[in-house]
Amino acid sequence: MKPESTAPIGPPMQSPLLTTILRSLGDGLCALDAEGRLLFINPQGELLLGWPAAELVGRDLLALVGPSGSLGGSVATVIRAGETYRDEDASFACKDGTYLPVSYVLAPLAAPEQHSGAVLIFRDMSPRKKRLAAQTSLVRREAILRLARRFAAESDPEQVLTDLLDEAVAVLGCYDGTLTRWDAINGVLVPVRTTVPTRDDHSLTEAGCRVSTRAIELRAPVLHNDSAAAADGLSAGVRAAVAVPLVHEGRLLGALSVITYEPARKFTNDEAEVLEIMAGLASAVLASLERTVELAEANHELRQARDEAQRQALHDGLTGLPNRTLLRDRLQQAILVGERDKSSVALLIMDLDRFKDVNDTLGHHSGDELLQQVGLRLRAALRASDTVARMGGDEFAIVLPTAADARAAGRVAQALVKELEQPFTLAGQSVSVGASIGIAMYPEHGADAKTLLRHADVAMYVAKRGGGGAAVYSWEQDAHDPGRLSVIGELRGAIERDELVLHYQPKVSLRTGRCDRVEALVRWQHPLRGLIPPDDFIPFAEQTGLIKPLTHWVLQAALRQCRAWQDIGMDIAVGVNISMRNLHDADLVEQITHLLATTGVRAEALKLEVTESALMTDPERALGCLARLRAIGVETAIDDFGTGHASLSYLKQMPVEEIKLDRSFISDMRTDRNDYTIVRSTIDLAHDLGLRVIAEGVEDQATWDMLVELGCDLAQGYHMSRPLPGADLQQWLAADASRRALPRAA
C-alpha cells in the first residue's frame, strides 16, 4: 500500500443525483467516519462482501473485513495524516468466510480545520487474477512442452541437467536453483550444479541442499516460505525455496530446488506441482540415458563373453586347433566353393598309431604334450589356406580346399606321415609314433561334409589295416552293407507293396514334461530280412532318386496317423524328415498342400526336418522352398545341427522355427567340456534368434537335468522312449500319469 499526498476533500454533497451515481458504481464504495466506522456502503459493495448495509453501519469496517497487508496504522491515523493509500494486491474477508481479491483506495475527507472521515473504494480483482492465473498456467505448460521436446532429442545427461535447472528457474521467475545427485552408498545428496556461479555460490548450494534434503526425506515437494523469520532460515539472503525429488520407478536419483531473495515472494502448491512435472520428465530421461550406458557396457561384456564362448566352442582346448564343429564348417565352405568353381576338395582323417603306448608308458600329461606337438607340426607343414583340426582323442583332420585330385592329396598325406615319423621329445625321452591317413575327395566320394567324413574315416581304417600310411576311399572297400545292390533293387517294390512302416519317437518339453509332438521314423518290414533300420536303405534311396516316392509315402502315412489321433482327441504334431533332393523338388510344396487337404490335417500339425548339410548344398534353393513351406503354415527344423555348421552364417536368413542339436554333442556333454560349451552356446544363439531347440539323443536323467538348466526347449531320446509303432505310442501317452521314466522339469 502506498501513501499519496492529496488535498483534503470537502464534505460530501447531499443530493439525489449524487446518491444515484454512488449506487450505480461498479466498484464498492464506503463512507467512513473519523474513527473508521461505516456510514454508507453502496449496493455493489454489499454484493461483493456479502454483508447487508444494516449489519455494517456503525462498525469499524476495515477491522471487520481485515484487508491483507498493512495500513501502517488505524483508519483514524490514516485520516489524520491526510494521505491517500492504495493497495493493488489485497483481499477482504467476506461474510461467508471466503476472501475476495481486491485493489482499494482509502482517501481522507476533510471539513474546515478538521478531519471528518474517509472514502474507501475497492474493486473486485477476481477476473484479473483468473486471467493472470490462466496466462501463467499457459506459460508453464509451454515451458513443460518445450522441455519435453528438448529432452526427447537429447543424448547427453549433463545437458539434460542443465536444461532442467535453467527452465525451472525461468518458469518460476526466480533467481537461482540447485541440482543434487543422490549418493546411495553414503546416503547423502551431492550438489552437481547451480544456475549461475556467484560469490555466495557455496551458501546458495547449502541452502538448496537443505530444502532438497527435506524433499528427499518426504519423497514429495517441499515449500519453505518466510525463511528470514524461521529458526532454520536458508541463509545467504534466501527468503523462500521450493524443492522436489528426482524419482523414477521408485528409484531416487536426486533433487531439484529453486530459491528466491524477494521478501514478499511465496511459493505455491501450483508452482511445486509444475516443478514436480519438470523433474519427472528429467528423471525419466536421466534413467533412460543411464540404462543406455549400462546396456552398452553390458552388451560389450556380453559380446566379449560370447566371442570367447564362440572361440571355445569352435576350438580344441588342448591344441588350440579348430575342433570337429569348425572343421565341418570349413569343409562345407570348401565344398560350396568347389561347387561354384568346379574344383576338387580333399578331406584327410589321420589317426596316430602308437598313441596309447605313449599314454600308458609316460602318462596322460606326456600324451597331451604329444598331441600339442603333432598339431604344431601339421600346421607348419601345410599352407595357411588349409585347415588342421583335432577331432578328439588322437584323431586329426585336414581340409585341402584346392586339391587338384586324389593323387595330389595322396602326396600331401605321405608327406605328413613322414613328418610325423620324426621323433618327438617327451619327458626328456625321444619318442616315435606313426600315423594312418584316409582320404576322401569332393565330389567323387561325397557331396556333403557328413558323407566325406564317413568315407575318409573308412579309408583311414583301410590305411591302418594295410600299414601303407595313407589310403584313398573306394566304394569296393566300404563294407557298410554287402547286400546294398540287392537292397536298391528291392526298395522300389517295397514302396509300391506298402512294406514300409512308421515308428514314432516322442519329443518331450523340458519345461513341462508334456509330449505334444513326435518324429516319424520309417522302417522297412522286409519279408525275409525282417525289420530293416532307415540307415540301411535311405542313403541308397537318396543316391538313386527313390527318395521322392519314399518321402511321399512317409508324409502320407504320417498325416493319416496324425488325423487318426486327432479323431480320438489326441492333439499330436508329427515331424517328417526330408532330404536335399526333396528340397530341390519343385513339386514338394504342392504335394504337401494336397496331402494336408486330403487328410484334413492342419498345417501346424506337420513339422518338417531337414539336415544342415542338405540346406547348405544349395542355400538359395533351400531358402525359397522353406519360405514357400512357411507360407502355407508348415514349420521346419534344422536336423543334425552342428554336424555341418556352415548354417551359422545363414541361420538368421533361414525361415525355420527350430534346430535339433546332433546327438554327438548331447551324448558326451556331461563329460566333454567342449561338447557342453557347444550345446550351451548353440542354445543361447538359437534363443537370441527366436528359435526353439530340440536336444537329440537324451539317454539319461543327468543329461535331461543339464539341458533343463541350460534352458533347452525339447528333448528326444531313449531316456523318454524308443521309437514306437502308432498303437504303442498311443498307449505310452495314455499311461503318462503312471509312467516313471518320463522326468518332470523343475
SVG drawing of the C-alpha trace seen along z (x, -y; Angstrom):
<svg xmlns="http://www.w3.org/2000/svg" viewBox="-33 -26 99 141">
<polyline fill="none" stroke="black" stroke-width="0.4" points="0.0,0.0 1.5,-3.3 0.5,-6.7 -0.1,-9.6 -0.2,-13.4 -3.6,-14.8 -5.7,-17.9 -8.5,-17.5 -11.8,-16.6 -14.8,-18.8 -18.0,-17.5 -19.9,-15.2 -22.7,-16.7 -26.2,-15.7 -28.3,-15.3 -30.4,-12.6 -28.2,-12.8 -25.1,-12.0 -26.9,-9.2 -27.9,-7.7 -24.4,-7.9 -22.9,-6.3 -25.4,-3.4 -24.7,-2.8 -20.9,-2.4 -19.5,1.0 -16.9,0.8 -17.6,1.0 -17.8,-2.4 -17.9,-3.1 -18.1,-6.3 -16.3,-6.1 -16.3,-8.5 -13.2,-9.8 -12.9,-6.6 -13.3,-4.3 -16.9,-3.3 -19.1,-2.7 -21.6,-5.5 -22.6,-4.3 -21.9,-1.4 -23.3,-1.2 -25.2,1.9 -22.1,3.1 -20.1,3.1 -22.8,5.1 -22.9,7.6 -19.1,8.0 -18.7,8.5 -21.9,10.4 -22.8,8.0 -26.0,6.0 -25.6,2.4 -27.7,2.7 -25.1,5.1 -22.2,2.9 -23.3,-0.7 -21.6,-1.9 -18.9,0.8 -15.2,0.5 -15.3,1.7 -11.6,2.4 -11.3,4.2 -14.2,6.4 -13.1,7.3 -9.4,7.2 -7.5,6.3 -4.3,8.2 -1.1,6.2 -0.5,3.3 -2.2,-0.1 0.7,-1.4 -1.8,-2.2 -5.6,-2.5 -8.0,-4.3 -8.0,-7.2 -4.3,-7.5 -4.6,-7.5 -7.3,-10.2 -5.3,-12.4 -2.3,-12.0 -4.4,-13.4 -2.8,-11.0 -4.4,-8.6 -3.5,-5.0 -3.6,-2.5 -3.2,1.3 -3.3,3.1 -3.0,6.6 -5.1,7.1 -8.1,9.2 -11.2,8.6 -12.9,11.1 -16.4,11.8 -19.3,12.7 -19.2,16.4 -15.5,16.7 -14.0,16.5 -11.5,13.9 -12.1,11.5 -9.0,10.3 -9.3,6.5 -7.5,3.3 -8.6,0.4 -8.1,-3.3 -8.6,-4.9 -8.9,-8.7 -9.5,-11.0 -12.3,-13.6 -11.6,-17.0 -14.0,-19.7 -12.7,-23.1 -9.9,-22.7 -10.9,-19.1 -10.8,-15.6 -14.3,-14.3 -13.7,-10.8 -12.7,-8.9 -13.9,-7.3 -13.0,-3.7 -13.3,-2.5 -12.5,1.2 -12.6,3.2 -13.1,7.0 -9.8,8.3 -11.0,11.9 -11.4,11.7 -8.0,10.2 -6.5,12.8 -8.1,15.6 -6.7,14.1 -3.2,13.9 -3.5,17.4 -4.6,18.7 -1.7,16.8 0.8,18.2 -0.6,21.7 -0.2,21.4 3.3,20.2 4.2,23.0 2.6,25.6 4.5,24.2 7.7,24.4 7.0,28.1 6.3,28.9 9.4,27.1 11.4,29.0 9.9,32.3 10.9,31.6 14.4,30.7 14.7,33.9 13.4,36.0 16.3,35.0 19.0,35.0 21.5,37.8 23.8,36.1 22.8,36.5 24.8,33.3 22.8,31.2 19.6,32.7 20.5,31.5 21.5,28.0 18.3,27.6 16.1,28.7 17.7,26.3 17.6,23.3 14.0,23.9 12.9,24.5 14.3,21.2 12.9,19.3 9.4,20.7 9.1,19.8 10.5,16.4 13.3,16.8 17.0,16.2 18.9,19.4 18.4,23.1 20.4,26.2 20.5,29.8 21.7,32.6 22.6,36.2 21.6,38.9 24.7,40.9 23.0,44.2 26.2,45.6 26.8,42.8 23.1,41.9 23.7,38.1 22.9,35.5 25.8,34.3 25.5,30.9 26.2,31.2 25.0,27.9 23.8,24.3 22.4,21.9 24.9,19.0 28.1,19.2 28.4,16.3 30.5,15.3 27.8,16.8 27.8,20.0 28.7,22.2 25.9,20.6 23.4,20.9 24.3,24.5 24.0,25.2 20.5,23.5 19.4,25.6 20.7,28.8 18.9,28.1 15.4,27.9 16.2,30.7 17.1,33.0 13.7,32.5 12.1,33.3 14.2,36.4 13.1,37.5 9.4,37.0 9.7,38.2 7.4,35.2 7.6,31.5 8.6,29.1 7.8,25.4 9.8,23.2 8.5,19.7 9.4,16.7 12.8,18.1 14.1,14.9 11.6,15.3 12.1,19.0 14.5,20.6 16.0,22.7 16.5,20.0 18.2,20.8 20.9,18.2 22.6,16.1 19.6,13.8 17.3,16.6 13.7,15.8 11.9,18.8 12.6,22.1 10.8,25.0 12.3,28.4 11.1,31.7 12.8,35.1 14.0,36.7 12.5,40.2 12.0,42.7 10.1,46.0 10.7,45.8 14.5,45.2 15.8,42.0 18.1,40.0 18.5,36.7 16.6,33.4 15.8,30.0 15.4,26.8 14.6,23.2 15.2,20.2 14.2,16.5 15.5,13.4 12.3,11.4 10.9,10.8 7.3,10.9 7.7,13.9 6.0,17.1 6.0,20.4 2.6,22.0 1.5,25.6 0.8,25.0 4.4,23.9 5.6,27.0 3.4,29.2 4.9,27.5 8.4,28.2 7.4,31.8 6.3,32.4 9.5,30.9 11.5,33.1 9.5,36.1 10.4,35.5 14.1,35.1 14.1,38.2 12.7,40.4 15.3,39.1 18.1,39.5 17.1,43.0 16.8,43.9 20.2,42.5 21.6,44.3 20.1,47.5 21.5,46.9 25.0,46.5 24.5,49.7 23.2,51.6 26.1,50.5 28.5,51.7 26.6,54.9 26.4,55.5 30.2,55.0 30.8,57.5 28.3,59.9 29.9,59.6 33.3,60.4 31.8,63.3 30.1,64.6 33.2,64.2 35.1,66.2 32.4,68.8 32.4,69.0 36.1,69.4 35.9,72.2 33.0,73.8 34.9,73.9 38.5,74.8 40.1,77.6 41.1,76.6 44.3,78.7 45.9,77.9 44.1,74.6 43.3,76.1 39.8,76.0 37.6,78.7 35.3,81.0 32.5,78.4 34.7,75.8 36.1,78.4 32.7,79.2 32.1,75.5 35.4,75.2 34.7,78.4 31.3,77.3 32.5,73.9 35.2,75.5 32.6,77.8 30.5,74.7 33.5,73.0 34.4,76.2 30.8,76.5 31.0,72.9 34.5,73.2 34.1,76.8 37.2,77.8 38.0,80.7 38.3,80.7 40.3,83.2 39.5,84.3 42.2,86.2 41.4,88.1 44.5,89.0 44.9,91.3 48.2,91.7 49.3,95.3 51.0,95.7 49.4,93.0 48.0,95.5 51.5,96.7 52.7,93.2 49.8,92.6 50.3,96.0 54.1,95.6 54.7,91.9 51.4,90.8 48.5,88.7 50.4,85.4 53.0,86.6 50.2,87.8 48.7,84.3 52.1,82.8 52.4,85.2 49.1,84.0 50.2,80.4 53.4,81.1 51.6,83.0 49.3,80.1 52.2,77.7 54.0,80.0 50.9,80.4 50.2,76.7 53.8,75.9 53.8,78.5 50.6,77.2 49.5,74.0 47.7,71.1 44.6,71.9 44.5,75.5 42.6,76.4 44.0,78.6 41.6,79.7 41.6,82.1 38.6,84.4 39.1,85.8 41.4,88.3 44.4,88.9 42.4,88.2 43.1,85.2 41.6,83.9 42.9,81.8 40.9,79.9 42.8,79.2 40.4,76.7 42.2,76.6 43.5,80.2 43.8,81.0 42.9,84.6 43.3,87.7 46.9,88.2 47.8,84.7 46.1,85.2 47.9,88.6 51.3,86.8 50.3,84.4 49.2,87.3 52.5,89.2 54.5,86.0 52.6,85.6 53.2,89.3 56.9,88.8 56.9,85.6 55.3,87.4 57.8,90.2 60.4,87.8 60.9,88.4 59.2,86.3 60.8,85.3 58.6,86.1 59.6,86.1 63.2,86.0 62.8,89.0 62.8,89.4 59.5,91.0 58.5,92.2 54.9,92.6 53.3,93.4 50.1,92.2 47.5,93.5 45.6,91.2 42.4,91.7 41.5,89.5 38.0,88.7 37.5,86.3 34.7,84.0 32.8,84.5 34.0,88.1 33.4,89.6 30.6,87.4 28.7,84.1 28.4,83.1 30.6,82.9 28.9,85.8 29.5,88.2 33.1,87.1 33.8,87.5 32.4,91.1 34.2,92.1 37.5,90.6 37.1,92.5 36.6,95.7 39.7,95.0 41.7,94.3 40.9,97.7 41.9,99.2 45.3,97.4 45.7,98.6 45.0,102.2 47.2,102.1 50.1,100.3 50.7,98.1 50.4,94.8 47.6,93.4 44.6,94.7 42.1,93.1 38.4,94.1 36.9,96.5 33.4,98.0 34.7,101.5 36.4,101.1 33.2,99.9 31.7,103.0 28.9,101.0 26.3,103.3 27.4,106.2 23.8,106.5 23.5,102.9 23.0,103.6 20.1,106.0 18.6,103.5 18.4,100.8 16.6,103.3 14.1,104.3 13.3,100.8 11.1,99.6 8.9,102.6 8.8,102.3 7.4,98.8 4.8,99.9 3.8,103.0 3.5,100.9 6.1,102.9 7.2,99.7 6.1,98.9 6.4,95.8 7.6,95.7 7.2,92.6 9.6,91.2 8.2,88.6 9.6,85.1 9.1,84.0 9.0,80.4 11.9,79.9 9.8,77.3 6.6,79.1 7.4,82.8 4.5,83.0 4.6,84.6 2.7,82.9 4.8,83.9 6.6,86.9 9.1,87.7 8.0,90.2 10.8,92.7 10.4,95.1 11.4,98.8 11.3,101.4 9.4,104.6 11.3,106.9 9.6,110.2 12.9,112.1 15.3,109.9 12.8,108.6 12.7,105.0 15.4,103.0 16.5,99.7 16.5,96.5 20.2,96.1 20.4,99.3 18.2,98.1 17.7,94.3 21.2,93.5 20.6,95.7 17.2,94.1 18.9,90.7 21.6,91.9 19.1,93.4 16.2,91.0 13.9,93.3 13.9,90.7 11.0,88.8 8.4,91.6 9.8,92.8 9.2,89.3 5.8,89.1 4.8,92.4 6.2,91.2 4.3,87.9 1.0,89.6 1.3,92.3 2.3,89.8 -0.5,87.4 -3.1,90.2 -1.9,91.3 -2.0,87.7 -5.6,87.4 -6.5,90.7 -5.1,89.3 -7.0,86.1 -10.2,88.0 -9.9,89.6 -8.9,86.2 -5.1,86.5 -3.6,83.3 -0.2,84.6 2.0,82.9 4.2,85.2 7.7,84.5 8.9,85.9 12.4,85.9 13.0,84.6 16.3,84.8 18.3,82.5 16.5,83.9 13.1,83.2 14.1,79.6 15.1,79.2 11.9,80.8 9.7,78.1 6.5,80.1 7.2,80.6 5.1,77.8 2.2,78.6 2.3,82.3 2.3,81.3 -0.6,78.9 -2.6,81.7 -1.8,84.2 -2.9,81.8 -6.1,81.1 -6.9,84.8 -6.2,85.9 -7.8,82.8 -4.8,82.2 -3.9,78.6 -0.6,77.3 0.6,76.5 0.5,80.2 3.2,81.1 6.8,80.4 9.4,81.0 13.0,81.7 15.9,81.2 19.6,81.8 22.0,79.0 24.2,80.4 21.1,80.7 20.3,77.0 23.9,75.9 24.2,77.9 22.3,75.1 21.3,72.5 19.4,70.2 17.1,73.0 16.6,74.2 15.6,70.7 13.0,70.5 11.5,73.9 11.4,73.2 9.8,69.8 7.0,71.4 6.5,74.0 6.3,71.3 3.7,69.5 1.3,72.5 1.9,72.8 4.3,75.7 7.2,75.2 10.7,76.5 13.5,77.7 17.2,78.0 18.2,81.6 21.7,82.7 22.6,79.1 26.3,78.7 27.4,81.5 27.7,79.1 27.8,75.8 28.0,73.7 24.4,72.7 25.7,70.4 26.3,67.8 22.8,68.4 20.8,69.2 19.4,65.7 18.2,65.8 16.6,69.3 12.8,69.3 13.0,72.1 11.5,72.3 13.6,75.0 17.1,76.5 17.9,80.1 21.2,80.5 23.0,83.5 23.3,86.5 27.1,86.4 27.2,83.3 24.4,84.4 25.8,87.8 29.1,86.6 28.1,83.1 28.3,84.3 32.0,85.4 33.3,83.4 33.7,79.7 33.9,78.8 30.6,80.5 29.0,78.8 30.2,75.4 28.9,76.1 25.5,77.1 25.2,74.0 26.4,71.6 24.0,73.1 21.0,72.8 21.8,69.2 22.3,68.4 19.1,70.0 17.1,68.3 18.6,64.9 17.3,65.6 13.8,66.6 14.3,70.4 13.3,73.4 16.0,76.0 15.5,79.8 18.2,82.0 18.5,85.3 19.9,88.4 19.0,87.8 19.8,91.1 19.8,90.4 18.4,88.2 21.6,86.3 21.7,85.1 18.0,84.1 18.7,82.1 21.7,80.4 19.5,79.4 16.8,78.0 19.5,75.9 20.7,74.6 17.1,73.6 16.7,76.1 13.1,76.4 12.6,80.1 14.3,83.4 14.2,86.6 15.9,89.9 15.7,93.3 15.5,91.8 11.9,90.9 11.0,93.5 12.3,95.6 10.6,95.1 7.2,96.9 4.5,98.1 1.5,95.8 -0.7,98.0 2.1,98.4 2.7,94.7 -1.0,94.1 -0.7,96.4 2.5,94.6 0.8,91.3 -2.3,92.6 -0.1,94.0 1.6,90.7 0.4,90.5 1.9,93.8 5.0,93.8 8.1,93.2 10.6,92.9 9.3,89.5 11.1,86.8 9.5,83.6 11.0,80.1 11.8,78.4"/>
</svg>
